[in-house]
Amino acid sequence: MTEPGTRPADPSDTPAIAGRDAAAASPAASRRTGLLVTLVLGGLTAVPPLSMDMYLPALPQVTAALHSPAATVQLTLTTCLAGMALGQMIVGPMSDKWGRRRPLLAGMVVYVLATALCALATNAELLIAFRLLQGLAGAAGIVIARAVVRDLYDGVAMARFFSTLMLISGVAPVVAPLIGGQILQITDWRGVFVVLTAVGLALTLLVWRRLAETLPPARRHSGGIGEALRTMRDLLADRVFSGYLLVGAFAFAALFAYISASPFVVQEIYGASPQVFSLLFGINSVGLVAVGQINGKVLVGRVALDKVLGAGLAVIALAAAALLLMSAGVFGHVGLLPTAAGLFVLMAAMGLVMPSTNTLALLRTPHAAGSASALLGTSTFLLGSVASPLVGIAGERTAVPMALVQLSCAVLALGSFLGLCRPWQRKGESSHGGRTAL
C-alpha cells in the first residue's frame, strides 16, 4: 500500500532522469539509470564506513603522533558518530521540506571541506573538532539515501532494495581498512584523510550530475521547525515504530563497540599488524554483506521480516555472550582465532538485522520518510557514540568491556523487539502503508 498520490514501487522502477521523463526512456536506458542511481545511493550509505573504517588501522599511530592517550583518540570516532547523529536530525526534516537534492549537495560539499581539514589537524583537539564537522555534514548522505529509497519503493521491494544497498555499501567496510592499512605503508595517518577527501569529492560530483529529485513539490511539507518537531513527536508516539528504532539503535551500538575496540583488541592484545587487522575486518564485513544478500535474495518474501529480525538478534546475543566468556578467561587463554570467529558471527548476523529494521520502521512512515529516517539514524549514531568510550574504560589490555557492551546492547535490542514491536500481535496487520509482517 502506498501513500495517496504516489505509485507502488518495484525493484525495476527508476527515478526520473534529470531533465527528462523516465517513462520516455528506452528499456536499456532505464536499466542503466536504475543501476547508476543504485550505485549513487550505495555510495551515500557508504559514507559512514568510509569515514570510520579507513581510519581504524591508523588509531594507534594517531595516538603516538599526537601524543594523546587512546581514550582521547577514540573520541575522534565518537565525535564523528555524534555529528552524524545530530546532522541527520537537521537534514532529514529539511529534505521533507525542500526536497532531497539541495540538502544533500550542501552536506556533501561541507563533508569534503571538513575531511580535508582533518588531514591538516595538528593536535587531538583540532582533529576531534574537525571530525565532528565531518560527521555533521556526512549525515546528509545517510539520511537522504534512506528517504530516497522510501520515496521509490514499498513493501517487499523496499526490503530487497535495502539488502542491495547493503551489498554496495558493504564493499566500503571490506576495502576501507585494507586501503587504510596500505596507505599507512607509504605515508602516515594524514594520507587516509586525503584519500577520503578525494572519495567525497567524486561522490559529490556524481550526485550533482546523476541523482534526480525524488520528492515532488506536492509531497513536501510546508511548515517550519514546529511542524518538523510535531511530526517527529507523532512518529515517536507510535509504539511499534519506536520499538524498531530502539532495536536498530542497540544493534548498531553493539556493532560500533566492535568497530571502536577491535583495532586495540586485535593489534594491542593479540599483537597483530595493521594489515592483519585490516584483513580480519574485511572478512567480517564480507560476512555481513553475504548474509545481507541471502536475506534479500532468499528470505525476503518467503519468511516474515519480524522472524528474520528476531533470529538475527538471537544470534548476536549468543555471539556476544561467547565473546564475553572468552575474554573473561572462562575457557582459559584463547588466541586470536576463536575471538575473530565470535566477532565474525556477530557481524554476519547484522546482515539480517539492519535491512529488516529499516524496512519495518519505514513501512509505517510513508508520509514523513525524511523525518523517520532522521530519527532512525540519529538514534543509532547516538547510542553508537555512547558505546565507543565504554569499550576502552578498562584500558587497552582487555576485551571484556567490548564484549560486555555488546552483550548488554544485544539484550536491550531483544527486549525492545519483544516488549514494543510485539510482532505476534500484528500478524497480517496493515499499518501506515505496508504489512508489518512481510
C-alpha positions as CSV (number, residue, x, y, z in Angstrom):
1,M,0.0,0.0,0.0
2,T,1.4,3.4,-0.8
3,E,0.7,6.9,0.3
4,P,-2.2,8.7,-1.6
5,G,-0.8,10.4,-4.7
6,T,2.1,8.0,-5.1
7,R,2.6,4.9,-7.1
8,P,3.7,1.5,-5.8
9,A,7.4,1.0,-6.5
10,D,9.1,-2.1,-7.9
11,P,12.8,-3.1,-7.9
12,S,12.8,-2.4,-11.6
13,D,11.5,1.1,-11.2
14,T,13.9,4.0,-11.8
15,P,13.6,7.6,-10.7
16,A,13.1,10.4,-13.2
17,I,16.2,11.3,-15.2
18,A,17.1,14.9,-14.6
19,G,15.6,17.0,-17.4
20,R,13.8,14.0,-19.0
21,D,10.8,11.8,-18.4
22,A,11.8,8.4,-17.2
23,A,8.8,6.9,-18.9
24,A,10.1,8.1,-22.3
25,A,13.5,6.4,-21.7
26,S,14.2,3.2,-23.6
27,P,14.3,-0.1,-21.5
28,A,18.1,-0.3,-21.8
29,A,18.4,3.3,-20.7
30,S,16.0,2.7,-17.8
31,R,18.2,-0.3,-16.6
32,R,21.3,1.8,-16.8
33,T,19.7,4.7,-14.9
34,G,18.4,2.3,-12.3
35,L,21.8,0.8,-11.8
36,L,23.5,4.2,-11.6
37,V,21.1,5.5,-9.1
38,T,21.5,2.3,-7.0
39,L,25.3,2.9,-7.1
40,V,24.9,6.5,-6.0
41,L,22.6,5.6,-3.1
42,G,25.0,2.8,-2.1
43,G,27.9,5.3,-2.2
44,L,26.0,7.7,0.0
45,T,25.3,4.9,2.6
46,A,29.0,4.1,2.4
47,V,30.0,7.5,3.8
48,P,29.9,6.3,7.5
49,P,32.0,3.1,7.0
50,L,34.4,5.0,4.7
51,S,34.8,7.8,7.3
52,M,35.3,5.3,10.2
53,D,36.8,2.1,8.8
54,M,39.6,3.5,6.6
55,Y,40.8,5.4,9.7
56,L,40.7,2.4,12.1
57,P,44.2,0.9,11.3
58,A,45.7,4.4,12.0
59,L,44.3,4.8,15.5
60,P,47.4,3.5,17.3
61,Q,49.6,5.7,15.0
62,V,47.5,8.8,15.7
63,T,47.8,8.1,19.4
64,A,51.6,8.2,19.1
65,A,51.8,11.0,16.6
66,L,49.6,13.4,18.5
67,H,50.9,12.3,21.9
68,S,47.4,11.6,23.2
69,P,46.0,8.7,25.2
70,A,44.0,6.0,23.4
71,A,40.8,7.2,25.1
72,T,41.2,10.7,23.7
73,V,41.9,9.4,20.2
74,Q,38.9,7.2,20.4
75,L,36.9,10.4,20.8
76,T,37.7,11.2,17.2
77,L,35.4,8.3,16.4
78,T,32.8,9.3,19.0
79,T,32.5,12.9,17.8
80,C,32.3,11.9,14.2
81,L,29.5,9.5,15.1
82,A,27.7,12.1,17.3
83,G,28.0,14.6,14.4
84,M,26.3,12.2,12.1
85,A,23.6,11.6,14.6
86,L,22.9,15.3,15.1
87,G,23.2,16.2,11.4
88,Q,20.5,13.7,10.5
89,M,18.0,15.4,12.8
90,I,18.7,18.6,10.9
91,V,18.9,17.3,7.3
92,G,16.0,14.8,7.5
93,P,13.2,17.4,8.1
94,M,15.0,19.8,5.6
95,S,14.7,17.1,2.9
96,D,11.0,16.7,3.6
97,K,10.5,20.4,3.1
98,W,12.9,21.3,0.3
99,G,13.4,18.0,-1.5
100,R,16.3,15.6,-1.4
101,R,18.9,17.2,-3.8
102,R,19.7,20.6,-2.3
103,P,20.3,19.5,1.3
104,L,22.3,16.5,0.0
105,L,24.6,18.6,-2.2
106,A,25.2,21.2,0.6
107,G,26.1,18.5,3.1
108,M,28.5,16.7,0.7
109,V,30.3,19.9,-0.1
110,V,30.9,20.6,3.6
111,Y,31.9,17.0,4.2
112,V,34.7,17.3,1.6
113,L,36.0,20.5,3.2
114,A,35.8,19.1,6.8
115,T,37.7,15.9,5.7
116,A,40.5,18.0,4.2
117,L,40.8,19.9,7.4
118,C,41.2,16.6,9.3
119,A,44.3,15.9,7.3
120,L,45.7,19.2,8.5
121,A,45.0,18.8,12.2
122,T,48.0,19.5,14.4
123,N,46.6,18.1,17.7
124,A,44.0,15.8,19.0
125,E,41.6,18.6,20.0
126,L,41.5,20.0,16.4
127,L,41.1,16.6,15.0
128,I,38.2,15.9,17.3
129,A,36.6,19.2,16.2
130,F,37.1,18.6,12.5
131,R,35.7,15.1,12.9
132,L,32.6,16.5,14.5
133,L,32.1,18.8,11.5
134,Q,32.8,15.9,9.1
135,G,30.1,13.8,10.8
136,L,27.5,16.7,10.8
137,A,28.0,17.1,7.1
138,G,28.3,13.4,6.2
139,A,24.9,12.8,7.8
140,A,23.2,14.2,4.7
141,G,24.2,11.2,2.6
142,I,23.0,8.7,5.2
143,V,19.6,10.2,6.0
144,I,18.6,11.2,2.4
145,A,19.7,7.9,0.9
146,R,17.1,6.1,3.1
147,A,14.5,8.7,2.4
148,V,15.0,8.3,-1.4
149,V,14.6,4.6,-1.0
150,R,11.3,5.2,0.8
151,D,10.2,7.6,-2.0
152,L,10.7,5.0,-4.6
153,Y,10.0,1.6,-3.1
154,D,7.5,-0.1,-0.8
155,G,6.9,-3.4,0.9
156,V,9.0,-6.4,-0.2
157,A,10.6,-4.3,-2.9
158,M,11.9,-1.9,-0.3
159,A,13.3,-4.8,1.8
160,R,15.1,-6.2,-1.2
161,F,16.5,-2.8,-2.2
162,F,17.9,-2.2,1.3
163,S,19.6,-5.6,1.0
164,T,21.0,-4.5,-2.4
165,L,22.3,-1.3,-0.8
166,M,24.0,-3.4,1.9
167,L,25.8,-5.2,-0.9
168,I,27.1,-2.0,-2.4
169,S,27.7,0.0,0.8
170,G,29.1,-3.2,2.3
171,V,32.1,-3.0,-0.1
172,A,33.2,0.0,1.8
173,P,33.9,-1.7,5.2
174,V,35.6,-4.5,3.3
175,V,38.0,-2.4,1.3
176,A,38.3,0.7,3.6
177,P,40.5,-0.8,6.3
178,L,42.5,-2.7,3.7
179,I,43.1,0.6,1.9
180,G,43.8,2.3,5.2
181,G,46.4,-0.3,6.1
182,Q,48.1,0.1,2.7
183,I,48.1,3.9,2.9
184,L,50.0,3.5,6.2
185,Q,52.6,1.5,4.3
186,I,53.5,4.6,2.2
187,T,52.5,7.5,4.3
188,D,51.1,8.5,7.7
189,W,47.6,8.8,9.0
190,R,47.1,12.1,7.3
191,G,47.1,10.3,4.0
192,V,44.0,8.5,5.0
193,F,42.1,11.7,5.2
194,V,43.5,12.9,1.8
195,V,42.1,9.8,0.2
196,L,38.7,10.3,2.0
197,T,38.6,13.9,0.6
198,A,39.1,12.6,-2.9
199,V,36.4,10.0,-2.5
200,G,34.0,12.6,-1.0
201,L,34.6,15.0,-3.9
202,A,34.0,12.2,-6.5
203,L,30.7,11.2,-4.8
204,T,29.6,14.9,-4.6
205,L,30.1,15.4,-8.3
206,L,28.3,12.1,-9.1
207,V,25.3,13.2,-7.0
208,W,25.3,16.6,-8.7
209,R,25.3,15.1,-12.2
210,R,23.2,12.0,-11.8
211,L,20.9,11.9,-8.9
212,A,17.5,13.4,-9.7
213,E,14.9,14.8,-7.3
214,T,12.6,12.0,-5.9
215,L,10.3,14.1,-3.7
216,P,7.8,16.1,-5.9
217,P,6.7,19.5,-4.5
218,A,3.2,18.2,-3.9
219,R,4.5,15.8,-1.3
220,R,6.8,18.2,0.6
221,H,6.0,19.7,4.0
222,S,5.4,23.4,4.0
223,G,5.8,24.0,7.7
224,G,8.9,25.1,9.7
225,I,10.6,23.8,12.7
226,G,7.4,23.5,14.7
227,E,5.8,21.1,12.2
228,A,9.0,19.1,11.9
229,L,9.1,18.6,15.7
230,R,5.4,17.7,15.8
231,T,6.0,15.1,13.0
232,M,8.8,13.6,15.0
233,R,6.8,13.6,18.2
234,D,4.0,11.7,16.3
235,L,6.4,9.2,15.0
236,L,7.9,8.5,18.4
237,A,4.4,8.1,19.8
238,D,4.0,5.1,17.5
239,R,5.0,2.3,19.9
240,V,5.9,-0.1,17.1
241,F,8.0,2.4,15.2
242,S,9.8,3.4,18.4
243,G,10.4,-0.3,19.1
244,Y,12.1,-0.8,15.7
245,L,14.0,2.4,16.2
246,L,15.4,1.1,19.6
247,V,16.2,-2.4,18.1
248,G,18.2,-0.8,15.3
249,A,19.9,1.6,17.7
250,F,21.0,-1.0,20.2
251,A,22.1,-3.4,17.5
252,F,24.2,-0.7,15.9
253,A,25.7,0.2,19.3
254,A,26.9,-3.5,19.6
255,L,28.4,-3.2,16.1
256,F,30.1,0.1,16.9
257,A,31.5,-1.3,20.1
258,Y,33.3,-3.8,17.8
259,I,34.4,-1.1,15.4
260,S,35.8,1.1,18.1
261,A,37.5,-1.6,20.2
262,S,38.8,-4.0,17.6
263,P,41.9,-2.1,16.5
264,F,43.2,-2.3,20.1
265,V,41.9,-5.8,20.7
266,V,43.4,-7.3,17.6
267,Q,46.6,-5.2,17.5
268,E,47.4,-4.5,21.1
269,I,46.1,-7.6,22.9
270,Y,46.9,-10.2,20.2
271,G,49.8,-8.4,18.6
272,A,48.5,-8.4,15.1
273,S,49.8,-6.0,12.5
274,P,47.6,-3.2,10.9
275,Q,47.5,-5.3,7.8
276,V,46.3,-8.4,9.6
277,F,43.7,-6.3,11.4
278,S,42.5,-4.9,8.1
279,L,42.2,-8.4,6.6
280,L,40.2,-9.7,9.6
281,F,38.0,-6.6,9.5
282,G,37.4,-7.1,5.8
283,I,36.5,-10.8,6.3
284,N,33.9,-9.9,8.9
285,S,32.4,-7.3,6.6
286,V,32.2,-9.9,3.8
287,G,30.2,-12.0,6.3
288,L,27.8,-9.1,6.9
289,V,27.3,-8.4,3.2
290,A,26.9,-12.1,2.3
291,V,24.2,-12.7,5.0
292,G,22.5,-9.5,3.9
293,Q,22.3,-10.8,0.3
294,I,21.0,-14.2,1.5
295,N,18.3,-12.2,3.4
296,G,17.4,-10.1,0.3
297,K,17.5,-12.8,-2.3
298,V,16.3,-15.8,-0.4
299,L,14.4,-14.9,2.8
300,V,12.5,-11.7,1.9
301,G,9.1,-12.6,0.5
302,R,9.3,-16.1,2.0
303,V,10.0,-15.5,5.7
304,A,8.3,-12.7,7.7
305,L,10.7,-9.9,8.3
306,D,10.0,-10.0,12.0
307,K,11.1,-13.6,12.2
308,V,14.3,-12.8,10.3
309,L,14.9,-9.9,12.7
310,G,14.3,-12.0,15.8
311,A,16.6,-14.7,14.6
312,G,19.4,-12.1,13.8
313,L,19.0,-10.6,17.3
314,A,19.3,-14.0,18.9
315,V,22.5,-14.9,17.1
316,I,24.0,-11.5,18.0
317,A,23.2,-12.1,21.7
318,L,24.7,-15.6,21.6
319,A,27.9,-14.4,19.8
320,A,28.3,-11.6,22.3
321,A,27.9,-14.0,25.3
322,A,30.5,-16.3,23.8
323,L,32.9,-13.3,23.4
324,L,32.4,-12.2,27.0
325,L,33.1,-15.7,28.3
326,M,36.3,-16.0,26.2
327,S,37.6,-12.5,27.1
328,A,36.8,-13.1,30.8
329,G,39.0,-16.2,30.7
330,V,36.3,-18.8,31.4
331,F,37.8,-21.1,28.8
332,G,41.4,-20.2,29.7
333,H,43.6,-18.3,27.4
334,V,42.2,-18.2,23.9
335,G,44.0,-17.0,20.9
336,L,43.1,-14.6,18.2
337,L,41.2,-17.2,16.0
338,P,38.3,-18.0,18.4
339,T,37.8,-14.3,19.2
340,A,37.8,-13.5,15.5
341,A,35.3,-16.3,14.9
342,G,33.0,-14.8,17.5
343,L,33.3,-11.4,16.0
344,F,32.6,-12.8,12.5
345,V,29.3,-14.4,13.7
346,L,28.2,-11.2,15.4
347,M,29.0,-9.1,12.3
348,A,27.3,-11.5,9.9
349,A,24.1,-11.5,11.9
350,M,23.9,-7.8,11.4
351,G,23.1,-8.6,7.8
352,L,19.7,-9.9,9.0
353,V,19.0,-7.2,11.5
354,M,19.8,-3.9,9.8
355,P,17.8,-4.2,6.5
356,S,14.8,-5.7,8.3
357,T,14.8,-2.9,11.0
358,N,14.9,-0.1,8.4
359,T,12.2,-1.7,6.3
360,L,9.8,-2.5,9.1
361,A,10.2,1.0,10.6
362,L,9.9,2.9,7.3
363,L,6.9,0.9,6.2
364,R,4.9,2.8,8.9
365,T,6.0,6.3,7.8
366,P,5.4,6.9,4.0
367,H,4.1,10.4,5.0
368,A,7.4,11.6,6.6
369,A,10.3,9.5,5.2
370,G,12.9,12.2,5.8
371,S,12.0,12.7,9.5
372,A,11.6,9.0,10.1
373,S,15.0,8.3,8.5
374,A,16.5,11.1,10.7
375,L,15.1,9.5,13.9
376,L,16.4,6.1,12.9
377,G,19.8,7.4,12.0
378,T,20.1,9.7,15.0
379,S,19.2,7.0,17.5
380,T,21.7,4.5,16.1
381,F,24.6,7.0,15.9
382,L,23.9,8.5,19.4
383,L,23.9,5.0,21.0
384,G,27.0,4.1,19.0
385,S,28.8,7.2,20.2
386,V,28.0,6.2,23.8
387,A,29.3,2.7,23.2
388,S,32.6,3.9,21.9
389,P,34.2,5.3,25.1
390,L,32.7,2.5,27.2
391,V,34.7,-0.2,25.4
392,G,38.0,1.5,26.5
393,I,37.1,2.1,30.1
394,A,39.3,-0.7,31.4
395,G,42.3,0.2,29.3
396,E,43.8,-1.4,26.2
397,R,44.8,-4.8,27.6
398,T,41.4,-6.5,28.0
399,A,38.5,-7.2,25.6
400,V,36.0,-7.6,28.5
401,P,34.4,-4.1,28.2
402,M,33.9,-4.6,24.4
403,A,32.1,-7.9,24.9
404,L,30.1,-6.7,27.9
405,V,28.8,-3.7,26.0
406,Q,27.9,-5.9,23.0
407,L,26.0,-8.3,25.2
408,S,24.2,-5.6,27.0
409,C,23.2,-3.9,23.7
410,A,22.0,-7.2,22.3
411,V,19.8,-7.9,25.3
412,L,18.3,-4.4,25.2
413,A,17.6,-4.8,21.4
414,L,15.9,-8.1,22.1
415,G,13.9,-6.6,24.9
416,S,12.8,-3.7,22.7
417,F,11.7,-6.1,20.0
418,L,9.7,-8.3,22.3
419,G,8.3,-5.5,24.5
420,L,7.5,-2.8,22.0
421,C,7.3,-4.3,18.5
422,R,5.3,-7.4,19.6
423,P,5.1,-8.9,16.1
424,W,2.9,-11.8,17.3
425,Q,0.1,-9.2,17.9
426,R,0.3,-7.7,14.4
427,K,0.4,-10.7,12.2
428,G,-1.1,-9.8,8.8
429,E,-1.9,-6.2,10.1
430,S,-1.6,-3.4,7.5
431,S,0.0,-0.4,9.1
432,H,0.9,3.0,7.7
433,G,1.5,1.9,4.1
434,G,2.5,-1.7,4.3
435,R,2.1,-5.0,6.1
436,T,4.2,-5.2,9.2
437,A,4.8,-8.9,8.7
438,L,6.1,-9.3,5.1
